């Protein structure tokens, strides 16, 4: 099960970077910055980044849907992807159907007639077909995929706040996939949001080592590798923490883990030293664990999200 999502990254201010990535304006003061789009396909069950793409924030082929096409090439039949409301479009769904990949997508309820129809009704779900627009037909032809109508299932999910969201899915069998499962299914997409927070605040993705395009690419993919290797190596430490009894269960302190990885990553890449130090590395990851507190919900900062900061 995978989530696909993207985020804006602020880049150093150099001539080469401005020429390559362009200049953008953010916030009310029209601050000039160079931005890149980081798009990732994330395994939400194992917390591993499957595919990562750093590219232009604006311009031909740079949108979230275009990035998703590249990520889908890494998936296989039977996989399920979870995407937010900017992704659902006919040609992406047709591409997924052609590869027998399932999906669950949140919809912009003001932009989809089926979603509007469901919201107006007392029903909690409905079935329907979506048809391609003229632009989607052209894109399907470019991708070599069908423009035939696609049958979909729409499901209402009521949040704790009382707000109603509409999900669209290819999981059509209501006996095998009961309506009650979709809230939890879609909520599992939140782990990719948490991953981006770690990239921004713990891995300091925007703290670059150089001011060239190549240095930007190297730094980003090095931190993707660091995030994945940290997740893999902390699995055993996490299992140990979950066996300890107390007021709370505990989880690995990722800030501490990333801090330690800066010093030991080069050792772990050395086959002659790796096995010798693995036990010591495990013990480092057990330091200062964080209690797991259930049902903690924080509102998202919409102002910063609209500015493309998070």
C-alpha positions, -999 to +999 in steps of 0.1 A: +000+000+000+015+033-011+009+070-009+020+095-035+024+132-026+046+161-032+061+191-014+078+224-022+115+228-012+131+262-009+165+263-027+196+284-022+197+317-041+223+314-068+223+323-105+225+287-117+196+275-095+174+305-104+180+299-141+172+262-138+144+261-113+130+296-119+119+322-094+086+321-075+067+345-052+054+335-019+034+351+010+018+386+011+052+403+009+059+386-025+092+371-013+113+359-043+125+323-039+136+294-060+115+263-054+118+227-064+091+200-063+099+169-044+075+141-052+076+107-036+060+073-036+059+060+000+053+026+014+029+035+042+031+002+060+069-001+061+077+036+059+101+032+030+104+057+002+100+036-030+106+063-055+116+100-053+117+128-079+132+162-076+123+187-103+108+220-114+080+234-092+063+249-122+065+242-159+056+215-185+058+180-170+064+193-134+029+190-119+019+165-092+000+143-117+029+142-141+052+131-112+026+105-102+029+089-137+066+083-131+060+068-096+033+045-110+059+029-132+075+015-100+043-002-088+029-036-097-004-053-102-024-056-070-008-026-053-030+001-037-022+038-039-036+066-017-036+101-030-049+135-019-074+156-038-050+172-063-043+139-081-076+124-091-081+127-129-093+105-156-060+097-173-043+087-140-072+064-131-071+049-166-034+043-162-039+026-129-067+005-143-045-006-172-019-019-147-045-034-124-034-011-096-061-001-071-066+034-057-083+054-030-084+092-037-099+121-018-119+144-041-124+181-044-161+180-037-167+213-056-151+199-088-167+165-092-204+161-101-205+126-086-192+140-053-218+168-053-245+143-059-234+121-031-231+150-006-267+161-014-281+126-007-285+107+025-266+078+012-231+070+025-218+056-008-227+054-045-214+040-078-209+059-110-188+063-141-163+090-150-157+101-185-126+118-201-124+155-208-109+166-241-076+172-224-077+138-207-084+121-241-053+137-255-032+126-225-046+091-227-036+089-264-001+100-255+002+074-228-014+047-250-042+039-225-080+035-228-105+064-229-134+041-220-156+052-191-143+041-157-166+027-130-159+041-096-172+039-060-177+070-039-177+069-002-185+095+025-162+097+055-173+117+085-144+132+105-145+138+142-151+175+135-183+166+117-167+176+083-176+152+055-150+141+029-157+121-002-133+094-013-133+077-048-120+042-051-116+013-075-123-011-046-158-018-059-168-049-039-188-037-010-188-071+007-150-075+005-143-038+012-169-026+037-176+011+038-164+012+074-128+006+064-122+036+041-117+062+068-088+042+083-075+032+049-073+068+037-059+080+070-029+058+066-019+082+039-010+106+067+024+088+071+037+104+040+029+139+054+048+129+085+077+118+063+078+153+047+079+169+081+109+148+090+126+158+058+120+195+065+127+196+102+149+166+112+168+158+080+169+196+072+163+189+035+166+227+028+200+229+043+220+223+012+258+217+009+261+237-024+245+261-047+246+242-080+218+221-095+239+189-091+245+196-054+207+200-049+201+167-066+228+149-047+217+163-013+181+153-018+188+118-029+214+113-002+188+122+024+162+099+008+188+071+012+195+082+048+158+082+056+153+047+042+184+032+058+174+047+092+139+032+089+154-002+081+180-001+109+156+012+136+130-017+130+147-040+155+151-012+181+114-004+177+104-041+182+125-041+215+108-009+227+073-023+221+081-052+245+088-029+274+059-024+299+050+010+313+024+037+312+030+041+275+044+022+246+075+039+232+088+045+197+123+053+184+133+089+186+138+097+149+156+130+156+181+111+177+183+083+151+191+108+123+216+126+145+235+093+151+233+083+114+253+113+104+283+098+122+278+061+115+265+059+079+300+058+064+309+029+088+277+010+078+287+013+041+320-004+048+315-042+046+345-049+068+332-028+097+294-031+093+288-064+113+312-053+140+292-022+148+256-032+142+249-040+179+263-007+190+242+011+164+211-007+177+218+005+213+222+041+200+187+039+186+172+029+220+184+061+236+157+087+245+126+069+231+093+089+227+060+078+243+032+069+219+002+089+228-030+079+211-057+101+196-035+132+194-049+154+166-035+188+156-050+211+130-030+217+099-016+252+093-035+261+062-017+295+058+017+279+055+003+251+032-011+277+008+022+294+006+038+261-003+060+260+028+049+226+041 
